[in-house]
C-alpha cells in the first residue's frame, strides 16, 4: 500500500495510525493507559527540561564531531537515558505531595 500525494497525506497518516492502534491496543487497554497517563501527567513537571537537555546534548555532539571525534553509541545512549530518567525521578520526587488529578471520562 502506498501513500497518496498532496493534501491527503495527513488524513492517510491519521488513518494508518488509527488502524495500527486498533490492532495493537484494544479499546479497553488504550483507554486504561490513557487514563493512567492523564492522571499522572501533572507529576512530570521537569521532564520537559530533561528533554531540552537531551536536545542540547545531541546538538553539541553534531557540532563537536570535528573536534573530539565520534562519541560511542553506548555513551550517547547512557547520557540520553540518564537525562530522561533523571527528569522523571526529579519530577516524581518534587511533586510527591501533590494531590492526584482526576482524569476526564
Secondary structure, 3 states (H helix, E strand, C coil): CCCCCHHHHHHHHHHHHHHHHHHHCCHHHHHHHHHHHHHHHHHCCCHHHHHHHHHHHHHHHHHHHHHHCCCCHHHHHHHHHHHHHHHHHHHHHHCCCCCCCCCCC
